[in-house]
Amino acid sequence: MEQPAERLWTGLRRRKVVQWGIAYVAAAWGLLQGLAYLGTVFQWPAPLQRPVTVAFLVGLPVALVLAWYHGDRGHQRVSGREFAILTVLLLLGGSLFWWVGRMPAATPAKPVAAGAPGAVTPAAAETKPAGTSIAVLPFVNMSGDKDNEYFSDGISEELLNVLVRVDGLGVASRTSSFSYKGSPLGTAAIASALKVNHVLQGSVRKAGNQVRITAQLIDAVNDRHLWSETYDRELTDIFAIQEEIANSIVNALRDELTPAQAAAPAVTVRADTENLEAYQLYLKARELFIARRELPESMRLFEQVTQLDPGFARGWEGLAAMYSIARSWGIVGRDFAALAESAAERALDLDPALSMPWAALASAEVKRWPVDWGRNFELYDRAIAADARNSTAFLWRGQNWVTLGFFDRAIADFDSCLALDPQYQNCTRWKAVALLYAGKTDQALRLFEQGVAAGFVKNRAESFIDPLVRRGDRVGATLVLRELGASPAVIARVLQAIERPAPIPAAELDTLVRDVAAVARPGDQTVSPTELYLWLGQYDLIRPNSDDFNEVWWEPGLPGFRNSATFRKILIGMGVPVYWRQTGFPPQCRAVGANDFTCD
């Protein structure tokens, strides 16, 4: 005999209540997903989705009741049991309506993938932006010519740099804001992730010597437009347009600033070049430099900028920064340290208030051995004093501390860099390197993998081959080596050397070195012969010089390296022991007598 529960289930199926319920839920879910997508595309207010969702929820028990009545024509008479079931369904619908109606408005959805743009930790999600703050999103290129993308991005960054100077206005970093370029997220979600309460967005249409810039300021907290304007001008007015937009934003935010901040003088934008061709090339060169893409082309463009307008201070500043990183990105054939110094000094002669030339001078000095480390830190201090938001100065100074073996100090500088610019992937990568050198391998690998997930793979990736293999992740190590341009033969030999160190025949070593040299590409980062020698334990083949070494290898996965003659030559050549004896030794090293040292 059928049990009551079985009879109920049979009745529900006979009357097609189950089928109707499944079909209704599937259709409602699809419609809600479509509504969410359209809401993101057209930036519809989030509250619009609330009544629609409630309507679909309330409609579910109604659909089930209709299915009950009309699902089986042969059973029209409603029994007492069936009447009770119908009553429960209706009460369920009413309760659901009451419960949903009392729920607080949903906050915009946020992506949760670690390391991806827009990822928000629980702590960050609960943190409301403090004070008046703004993010400048990349302006959309409406020119129809993708080659003008650099111009629209450049205008966005120029506005960001102007707004940074407004007292009382917090501005999200360029790297963080630009990580949302092309993002499908709505304005409110981006503002929440960047911890700002206002967003500036717009578009740029450039045709010949004409430009149309459309800008709009959005109150992301209350989802309302505060100001918008369209500017149709000649390119000769580009600096005046930037000044107008900046002052319009300040006026729109005047009620949210303190009386003293609101009464501050108007924002001014100085036209630091009258050569429009030089300015446009500067924007393009800077965009390539920031992206670390096509660096030889970036260098060529910066050089052209300074030739077109020798009085353009920022052109010389950009060229100095480009020269200072050229060698570490595989560009050879010139004395880039001397070139960086010359360009930086020219920039400071033209504009002593600039920050980056001081950092470029410091970076250039590290290429000359022995290094005067005390003076080097003074240069970085001057760069930070000129602009406390210069995250790159913190990054490069942190690299100094890594070289000198003070990993805690390095991590502090990398944290300062990331506090200014949370999406600065190179700061995250160097923090991972410092953690690795300090023996905190698990933390280091987590940060390394976070960068890889965000598409930042190559820079200093060679430091993580050994820990990946020792953790048992041969596939990850193989993929990283492939990304660095290693051939299958080099990959196989490196993995074998890490897992089972053994002597390598001279002929095989020569072949591997030729393989490595064959894939070297200027402006890109690939495996170098020095790194190959380190992995294979061939320390005596390394020729320490300022061209190949900008920092000291402190990796724990290099057996015997810290006690090798090569390691000592590198440290002595760079002048590191002299600095140690003057200021103190790092935790892993100590003095031996008056003129010697040892490192664990």
For each residue, the residues with C-beta under 8 A, 3 or more apart:
1:
2: 6 7 10
3: 6 7
4: 7 8
5: 8 9
6: 2 3 9 10
7: 2 3 4 10 11
8: 4 5 11 12 81 85
9: 5 6 12 13
10: 2 6 7 13 14
11: 7 8 14 15 82
12: 8 9 15 17 18
13: 9 10 16 17 18 19
14: 10 11 71 72 75
15: 11 12 67 68 71 72 75
16: 13 19 20 67 71 72
17: 12 13 20 21 64 67 68 71
18: 12 13 21 22
19: 13 16 22 23 67
20: 16 17 23 24 63 64 66 67 71
21: 17 18 24 25 60 63 64 67
22: 18 19 25 26
23: 19 20 26 27
24: 20 21 27 28 59 60 63
25: 21 22 28 29 60
26: 22 23 29 30
27: 23 24 30 31
28: 24 25 31 32 56 59 60
29: 25 26 32 33
30: 26 27 33 34
31: 27 28 34 35 56
32: 28 29 35 36 49 52 53 56
33: 29 30 36 37
34: 30 31 37 38
35: 31 32 38 39 48 49 52
36: 32 33 39 40 49
37: 33 34 40 41
38: 34 35 41 42 44
39: 35 36 42 43 44 46 48 49 186
40: 36 37 43 184 185 186
41: 37 38 184
42: 38 39
43: 39 40 186 187
44: 38 39 48 49
45: 48 223
46: 39 49 50 105 106 108 186 188 223
47: 50 51 105
48: 35 39 44 45 51 52
49: 32 35 36 39 44 46 52 53 106
50: 46 47 53 54 105 106
51: 47 48 54 55
52: 32 35 48 49 55 56
53: 32 49 50 56 57 100
54: 50 51 57 58 97 100 101
55: 51 52 58 59
56: 28 31 32 52 53 59 60
57: 53 54 60 93 96 97 100
58: 54 55 61 62 93 96 97
59: 24 28 55 56 62 63
60: 21 24 25 28 56 57 63 64 93 96
61: 58 64 65 89 90 92 93 96
62: 58 59 65 66 93
63: 20 21 24 59 60 66 67
64: 17 20 21 60 61 67 68 89
65: 61 62 68 69 86 89 90
66: 20 62 63 69 70
67: 15 16 17 19 20 21 63 64 70 71
68: 15 17 64 65 71 82 85 86 89
69: 65 66
70: 66 67 73
71: 14 15 16 17 20 67 68
72: 14 15 16 75
73: 70 76
74:
75: 14 15 72
76: 73
77:
78: 82 83 86
79: 82 83
80: 83 84
81: 8 84 85
82: 11 68 78 79 85 86
83: 78 79 80 86 87
84: 80 81 87 88
85: 8 68 81 82 88 89
86: 65 68 78 82 83 89 90
87: 83 84 90 91
88: 84 85 91 92
89: 61 64 65 68 85 86 92 93
90: 61 65 86 87 93 94
91: 87 88 94 95
92: 61 88 89 95 96
93: 57 58 60 61 62 89 90 96 97
94: 90 91 97 98
95: 91 92 98 99
96: 57 58 60 61 92 93 99 100
97: 54 57 58 93 94 100 101
98: 94 95 101 102
99: 95 96 102 103
100: 53 54 57 96 97 103
101: 54 97 98
102: 98 99
103: 99 100 106
104:
105: 46 47 50
106: 46 49 50 103
107: 110 125 192
108: 46 185 186 188 189 192
109: 189
110: 107 118 119 120 125 189 192 193
111: 116 117 118 119 120 185
112: 119 120
113: 116 119 453
114: 119 450 453
115: 119 449 450 451 453 454
116: 111 113 119 453 454
117: 111 179 180 183 193 423 454
118: 110 111 179 180 183 185 189 190 193
119: 110 111 112 113 114 115 116 193
120: 110 111 112 124 125 192 193
121: 124 125
122: 125 126
123: 126 127
124: 120 121 127 193 195
125: 107 110 120 121 122 192
126: 122 123
127: 123 124 195
128:
129: 133 170 191 195 196 197 221
130: 133 170
131: 168 170
132: 168 169 170 197 198 253 256 257
133: 129 130 169 170 171 172 195 196 197 198
134: 163 169 170 171 172 196 197 198 199 200 217 249 253
135: 171 172 176 177 190 191 194 196 198 199 200
136: 156 157 159 160 163 171 172 174 177 200
137: 156 177 178 180 181 190 199 200 201
138: 152 153 156 177 178 180 181
139: 152 153 155 156 201 202 203 204 213 215
140: 152 201 202 203 204
141: 145 146 148 149 151 152 153 203 204
142: 152 203 204 205 212
143: 148 151 152 204 205 206 207
144:
145: 141 148 206
146: 141 149
147: 150
148: 141 143 145 151 152 204 206
149: 141 146 152 153
150: 147 153 154 283 284 287 288
151: 141 143 148 154 155 204 206 280 283 284
152: 138 139 140 141 142 143 148 149 155 156 203 204 206
153: 138 139 141 149 150 156 157 178 181 283 287
154: 150 151 157 158 282 283 284 286 287
155: 139 151 152 158 159 204 213 238 242 283
156: 136 137 138 139 152 153 159 160 177 178 202
157: 136 153 154 160 161 174 178 286
158: 154 155 161 162 242 283
159: 136 155 156 162 163 200 215 242 245 246
160: 136 156 157 163 164 171 174 177
161: 157 158 164 165
162: 158 159 165 166 242 243 246 267 269
163: 134 136 159 160 166 169 171 200 246 249
164: 160 161 171 389
165: 161 162 267
166: 162 163 169 171 246 250 261 264 267
167: 261 264
168: 131 132 257 258 261
169: 132 133 134 163 166 250 253 257 261
170: 129 130 131 132 133 134 196
171: 133 134 135 136 160 163 164 166
172: 133 134 135 136 176 177 194 195 196
173: 176 177 389 391 420 421 422 423 424
174: 136 157 160 177 178 290 421
175: 178 179 290 391 421 423 424 425
176: 135 172 173 179 194 421 422 423
177: 135 136 137 138 156 160 172 173 174 180 194
178: 137 138 153 156 157 174 175 181
179: 117 118 175 176 423
180: 117 118 137 138 177 183 185 190 193 194
181: 137 138 153 178
182:
183: 117 118 180 190
184: 40 41
185: 40 108 111 118 180 189 190 193
186: 39 40 43 46 108 189 190
187: 43 190 191 199 201 218 220 223
188: 46 108 191 192 220 221 223
189: 108 109 110 118 185 186 192 193
190: 118 135 137 180 183 185 186 187 193 194 199 220
191: 129 135 187 188 194 196 197 198 199 220 221
192: 107 108 110 120 125 188 189 195 220
193: 110 117 118 119 120 124 180 185 189 190
194: 135 172 176 177 180 190 191
195: 124 127 129 133 172 192
196: 129 133 134 135 170 172 191 199 220
197: 129 132 133 134 191 219 220 221
198: 132 133 134 135 191 217 218 219 220 226 253
199: 134 135 137 187 190 191 196 217 218 220
200: 134 135 136 137 159 163 215 216 217 218 249
201: 137 139 140 187 215 216 218
202: 139 140 156 213 214 215 216
203: 139 140 141 142 152 213 214
204: 139 140 141 142 143 148 151 152 155 211 212 213 214
205: 142 143 211 212 213
206: 143 145 148 151 152 210 211 212 235
207: 143 210 211
208:
209: 234 235 236 276
210: 206 207 232 233 234 235
211: 204 205 206 207 231 232 233 234 235 238 241
212: 142 204 205 206 230 231 232 233
213: 139 155 202 203 204 205 230 231 233 241 245
214: 202 203 204 228 229 230 231
215: 139 159 200 201 202 228 229 231 245 248
216: 200 201 202 225 227 228 229
217: 134 198 199 200 225 226 227 228 248 249 252 253
218: 187 198 199 200 201 223 224 225 226
219: 197 198 222 223 224 225 226
220: 187 188 190 191 192 196 197 198 199 223
221: 129 188 191 197
222: 219
223: 45 46 187 188 218 219 220
224: 218 219
225: 216 217 218 219 228
226: 198 217 218 219 252 253
227: 216 217 248 249 251 252
228: 214 215 216 217 225
229: 214 215 216 244 245 248
230: 212 213 214
231: 211 212 213 214 215 241 244 245
232: 210 211 212
233: 210 211 212 213 236 237 238 240 241
234: 209 210 211 237
235: 206 209 210 211 238 276
236: 209 233 276
237: 233 234 240 241
238: 155 211 233 235 241 242 276 279
239: 242 243 269 270 271
240: 233 237 243 244 269
241: 211 213 231 233 237 238 244 245
242: 155 158 159 162 238 239 245 246 269
243: 162 239 240 246 247 267 268 269
244: 229 231 240 241 247 248
245: 159 213 215 229 231 241 242 248 249
246: 159 162 163 166 242 243 249 250 267 269
247: 243 244 250 251 266 267
248: 215 217 227 229 244 245 251 252
249: 134 163 200 217 227 245 246 252 253
250: 166 169 246 247 253 254 257 266 267
251: 227 247 248 254
252: 217 226 227 248 249
253: 132 134 169 198 217 226 249 250 256 257
254: 250 251 257 262
255: 262
256: 132 253
257: 132 168 169 250 253 254 261 262
258: 168 261 262
259: 262 263
260: 263 264
261: 166 167 168 169 257 258 264
262: 254 255 257 258 259
263: 259 260
264: 166 167 260 261
265: 268
266: 247 250
267: 162 165 166 243 246 247 250
268: 243 265
269: 162 239 240 242 243 246
270: 239
271: 239 274
272: 312 313 314 351
273: 278 279 282 309 311 312 314 315
274: 271 309
275: 278 279 308 309 312
276: 209 235 236 238 279 280
277: 280 281 308
278: 273 275 281 282 304 305 308 309 312 315
279: 238 273 275 276 282 283 312
280: 151 276 277 283 284
281: 277 278 284 285 301 304 305 308
282: 154 273 278 279 285 286 301 302 305 312 314 315 318
283: 150 151 153 154 155 158 279 280 286 287
284: 150 151 154 280 281 287 288 301
285: 281 282 288 289 298 299 301 302 305 318 322
286: 154 157 282 283 289 290 298 318
287: 150 153 154 283 284 290 291
288: 150 284 285 291 293 294 295 297 298 301
289: 285 286 292 295 298 302 318 321 322
290: 174 175 286 287
291: 287 288
292: 289 295 329 459
293: 288 298
294: 288 297 298 523
295: 288 289 292 298 299 322 325 326 329 331 522 523
296: 299 300 331 522 523
297: 288 294 300 301 523
298: 285 286 288 289 293 294 295 301 302 322
299: 285 295 296 302 303 319 322 323 326 331
300: 296 297 303 304
301: 281 282 284 285 288 297 298 304 305
302: 282 285 289 298 299 305 306 315 318 319 322
303: 299 300 306 307 319
304: 278 281 300 301 307 308
305: 278 281 282 285 301 302 308 309 312 315 318 319
306: 302 303 309 310 312 315 316 319 343 346
307: 303 304 310
308: 275 277 278 281 304 305 312
309: 273 274 275 278 305 306 312 315
310: 306 307
311: 273 350
312: 272 273 275 278 279 282 305 306 308 309 315 316 350
313: 272 316 317 347 350 351 354
314: 272 273 282 317 318 347 351 354
315: 273 278 282 302 305 306 309 312 318 319
316: 306 312 313 319 320 343 344 346 347 350 357
317: 313 314 320 321 343 344 347 351 354 356 357 360
318: 282 285 286 289 302 305 314 315 321 322
319: 299 302 303 305 306 315 316 322 323 343
320: 316 317 323 324 340 341 343 344 347 356 357 360 361
321: 289 317 318 324 325 356 359 360 392
322: 285 289 295 298 299 302 318 319 325 326
323: 299 319 320 326 336 337 339 340 343 360 364
324: 320 321 336 340 359 360 363 364
325: 295 321 322 328 329 363
326: 295 299 322 323 329 331 334 336
327: 330 331 332 336 337 367 547 550
328: 325 550
329: 292 295 325 326 522 523 524 525
330: 327 520 521 522 523 524 525 526
331: 295 296 299 326 327 336 522 523
332: 327 522 547
333:
334: 326 339
335: 338 339
336: 323 324 326 327 331 339 340 364 367
337: 323 327 340 341 364 365 367 368
338: 335 341 342 364
339: 323 334 335 336 342 343
340: 320 323 324 336 337 343 344 360 361 363 364
341: 320 337 338 344 345 360 361 364 365
342: 338 339 345 346
343: 306 316 317 319 320 323 339 340 346 347 357 360
344: 316 317 320 340 341 347 348 357 358 360 361 364
345: 341 342 348 349 357 361
346: 306 316 342 343 349 350
347: 313 314 316 317 320 343 344 350 351 354 356 357
348: 344 345 351 352 354 357 358
349: 345 346 352
350: 311 312 313 316 346 347
351: 272 313 314 317 347 348 354
352: 348 349
353: 386
354: 313 314 317 347 348 351 357 358 386
355: 358 359 383 384 386 387 390 393
356: 317 320 321 347 359 360 383 387 390 392 393
357: 316 317 320 343 344 345 347 348 354 360 361 383
358: 344 348 354 355 361 362 379 380 382 383 386 393
359: 321 324 355 356 362 363 379 380 383 390 392 393 396
360: 317 320 321 323 324 340 341 343 344 356 357 363 364
361: 320 340 341 344 345 357 358 364 365 379
362: 358 359 365 366 376 377 379 380 383 396 397 400
363: 324 325 340 359 360 366 367 396
364: 323 324 336 337 338 340 341 344 360 361 367 368
365: 337 341 361 362 368 371 372 375 376 379
366: 362 363 371 376 400 403 550
367: 327 336 337 363 364 546 547 550
368: 337 364 365 371 546
369: 545 546 573 574 575
370: 572 573 574 575 578
371: 365 366 368 376 574 575
372: 365 375 376 575
373: 376 377 400 404 575 576 578 579
374: 377 378 579 582 583
375: 365 372 378 379
376: 362 365 366 371 372 373 379 380 400
377: 362 373 374 380 381 397 400
378: 374 375 381 382
379: 358 359 361 362 365 375 376 382 383
380: 358 359 362 376 377 383 384 393 396 397 400
381: 377 378 384 385
382: 358 378 379 385 386
383: 355 356 357 358 359 362 379 380 386 387 390 393
384: 355 380 381 387 388 390 393 394 397
385: 381 382 388
386: 353 354 355 358 382 383 390
387: 355 356 383 384 390 393
388: 384 385
389: 164 173 420
390: 355 356 359 383 384 386 387 393 394
391: 173 175 394 395 416 417 420 421 424 427
392: 321 356 359 395 396 417
393: 355 356 358 359 380 383 384 387 390 396 397
394: 384 390 391 397 398 413 414 416 417 420 427
395: 391 392 398 399 413 414 417 424 426 427 430
396: 359 362 363 380 392 393 399 400
397: 362 377 380 384 393 394 400 401 413
398: 394 395 401 402 409 410 411 412 413 414 417 427 430 431 434
399: 395 396 402 403 410 430 550 551
400: 362 366 373 376 377 380 396 397 403 404 410
401: 397 398 404 406 407 409 410 413 434
402: 398 399 405 406 407 410 430 433 434 437 551 552 554
403: 366 399 400 550 551 552 574 576
404: 373 400 401 552 576 579 580 586
405: 402 552 554 576 586 588 589 599
406: 401 402 409 410 586
407: 401 402 410 411 434 435 437 438 554 586
408: 411 412 438
409: 398 401 406 412 413
410: 398 399 400 401 402 406 407 413 414 430 431 434
411: 398 407 408 414 415 431 434 435 438
412: 398 408 409 415 416
413: 394 395 397 398 401 409 410 416 417
414: 394 395 398 410 411 417 418 427 428 430 431 434
415: 411 412 418 419 431
416: 391 394 412 413 419 420
417: 391 392 394 395 398 413 414 420 421 424 427
418: 414 415 421 422 424 427 428 431
419: 415 416 422
420: 173 389 391 394 416 417 424
421: 173 174 175 176 391 417 418 424 427
422: 173 176 418 419
423: 117 173 175 176 179
424: 173 175 391 395 417 418 420 421 427 428
425: 175 428 429 451 454 456 459
426: 395 429 430 456 459
427: 391 394 395 398 414 417 418 421 424 430 431
428: 414 418 424 425 431 432 447 450 451 456
429: 425 426 432 433 447 448 451 456 459 460
430: 395 398 399 402 410 414 426 427 433 434 460
431: 398 410 411 414 415 418 427 428 434 435 447
432: 428 429 435 436 443 444 445 447 448 451 460 464
433: 402 429 430 436 437 444 460 463
434: 398 401 402 407 410 411 414 430 431 437 438
435: 407 411 431 432 438 440 441 443 444 447
436: 432 433 439 440 441 444 445 463 464 467 555 556
437: 402 407 433 434 554 555 556
438: 407 408 411 434 435
439: 436 556
440: 435 436 443 444
441: 435 436 444 445 467 471 556
442: 445 446
443: 432 435 440 446 447
444: 432 433 435 436 440 441 447 448 464 467
445: 432 436 441 442 448 449 464 467 468 471
446: 442 443 449 450
447: 428 429 431 432 435 443 444 450 451
448: 429 432 444 445 451 452 461 464
449: 115 445 446 452 453
450: 114 115 428 446 447 453 454
451: 115 425 428 429 432 447 448 454 456 457
452: 448 449 455 456 457 480
453: 113 114 115 116 449 450
454: 115 116 117 425 450 451
455: 452
456: 425 426 428 429 451 452 459
457: 451 452 461 480 483
458: 461 483 484 524 525
459: 292 425 426 429 456 525
460: 429 430 432 433 463 464
461: 448 457 458 464 465 480 483 484 525
462: 465 484 527 531
463: 433 436 460 466 555
464: 432 436 444 445 448 460 461 467 468 480
465: 461 462 468 469 477 480 481 494 498 535
466: 463 469 470 498 535 555 557 558
467: 436 441 444 445 464 470 471 557
468: 445 464 465 471 473 474 476 477 480
469: 465 466 472 473 474 477 495 498 499
470: 466 467 498 557
471: 441 445 467 468
472: 469
473: 468 469 476 477
474: 468 469 477 478 495
475: 478 479
476: 468 473 479 480
477: 465 468 469 473 474 480 481 495
478: 474 475 481 482 491 495
479: 475 476 482 483
480: 452 457 461 464 465 468 476 477 483 484
481: 465 477 478 484 486 490 491 494 527
482: 478 479 485 486 491
483: 457 458 461 479 480
484: 458 461 462 480 481 525 526 527
485: 482 519 520 521 524 526 527
486: 481 482 490 491 494 515 516 519 527
487: 490 491 515 516 519
488: 491 492
489: 492 493 511 512 515
490: 481 486 487 493 494 512 515 516 527 532
491: 478 481 482 486 487 488 494 495
492: 488 489 495 496
493: 489 490 496 497 504 508 512 536
494: 465 481 486 490 491 497 498 532 535 536
495: 469 474 477 478 491 492 498 499
496: 492 493 499 500 502
497: 493 494 500 501 502 504 535 536 537
498: 465 466 469 470 494 495 501 535 557
499: 469 495 496
500: 496 497
501: 497 498 537 559
502: 496 497
503:
504: 493 497 508 509 536 538
505: 508 509
506: 509 510
507: 510 511
508: 493 504 505 511 512
509: 504 505 506 512 513 536 538
510: 506 507 513 514
511: 489 507 508 514 515
512: 489 490 493 508 509 515 516 532 536
513: 509 510 516 517 529 532
514: 510 511 517 518
515: 486 487 489 490 511 512 518 519
516: 486 487 490 512 513 519 520 526 527 528 529 532
517: 513 514 520 529
518: 514 515
519: 485 486 487 515 516 526 527
520: 330 485 516 517 526 528
521: 330 485 524 526
522: 295 296 329 330 331 332
523: 294 295 296 297 329 330 331
524: 329 330 458 485 521
525: 329 330 458 459 461 484
526: 330 484 485 516 519 520 521
527: 462 481 484 485 486 490 516 519 531 532
528: 516 520 531 532 548
529: 513 516 517 532 533
530: 533 534 542 548 549
531: 462 527 528 534 535
532: 490 494 512 513 516 527 528 529 535 536 538
533: 529 530 536 538 539 541 542
534: 530 531 537 538 539 542 553 558 561
535: 465 466 494 497 498 531 532
536: 493 494 497 504 509 512 532 533
537: 497 501 534 558 559 560
538: 504 509 532 533 534 541 542
539: 533 534 542 560 561 564 565 566 567
540: 564 565 566
541: 533 538
542: 530 533 534 538 539 566
543: 548
544: 548 549 566 569 570 573
545: 369 548 549 573
546: 367 368 369 549 550 573
547: 327 332 367
548: 528 530 543 544 545
549: 530 544 545 546 552 570 573 574
550: 327 328 366 367 399 403 546
551: 399 402 403
552: 402 403 404 405 549 567 570 571 574 576
553: 534 558 561 567 570
554: 402 405 407 437 562 588
555: 436 437 463 466 558 561
556: 436 437 439 441
557: 466 467 470 498
558: 466 534 537 553 555 561 562
559: 501 537
560: 537 539 563 564
561: 534 539 553 555 558 564 566 567
562: 554 558 567 588 599 600
563: 560 567 598 599
564: 539 540 560 561 567 568
565: 539 540 568 569
566: 539 540 542 544 561 569 570
567: 539 552 553 561 562 563 564 570 571 599
568: 564 565 571 572
569: 544 565 566 572 573
570: 544 549 552 553 566 567 573 574
571: 552 567 568 574 576 577 597
572: 370 568 569 575 576 577
573: 369 370 544 545 546 549 569 570
574: 369 370 371 403 549 552 570 571
575: 369 370 371 372 373 572 578 579
576: 373 403 404 405 552 571 572 579 580
577: 571 572 580 581 597
578: 370 373 575 581 582
579: 373 374 404 575 576 582 583
580: 404 576 577 583 584 585 586 589 591 597
581: 577 578 591
582: 374 578 579
583: 374 579 580
584: 580
585: 580 589 590 591 597
586: 404 405 406 407 580 589
587:
588: 405 554 562 599 600
589: 405 580 585 586 597 598 599 600
590: 585 597 598
591: 580 581 585 594 596 597
592: 596 597 598
593: 596
594: 591
595:
596: 591 592 593
597: 571 577 580 585 589 590 591 592
598: 563 589 590 592
599: 405 562 563 567 588 589
600: 562 588 589
